[in-house]
């Protein structure tokens, strides 16, 4: 795309995985990497243009980071490639209540959900085929054992306060009914 031309800044991929280009027509790019799509478009465009220059990138590459991070939610990725550490950094890092050894990656491949457990402390993480995230991946940082124990303690404390309160109300009711 020539930015000075009146053509659009990009082309939308339709629900069937096709883009529509002037002269070149419909080209299937769904399911391809950006480099595969670039090559397919360049090959088709070379029938109409001499040495076409084609750039392909995601316009809306998003991932989701949930769980024990400072800012959970969906993240619009500013580049075409993002590693797990960068994604967690964009989400504000793992909280002290998060388990860095128990990160769940949820990825859809061939229409099926795939669940992969990863550890940020594992030196092999950088060589993992799951280190670089893909469009629509979800990372979930699980709470650590201390966070779970703290939650159990808070629940037990709350229940005991409720029990004491109900006992006091019962005692007051008994006293009032006797007078």
Buried (B, 14 or more C-beta within 10 A) or exposed (E): EEEEEEEEEEBEBEEEEBBEBEEBEEBBBEEBEBEEBBBBBBEBBEEEEEEBEBEBEBEEBEBBBBBBBEEBEEBEBEEBEBBBEBBBBBBEBBBEBBBBEBBBBBBEEEEEEEEEEBBBEEEEBEEBEBBBBBEEBBBBBBBBEEBEEEEEEEEEEEEEEEEEEEEEEEEEEEEEEEE
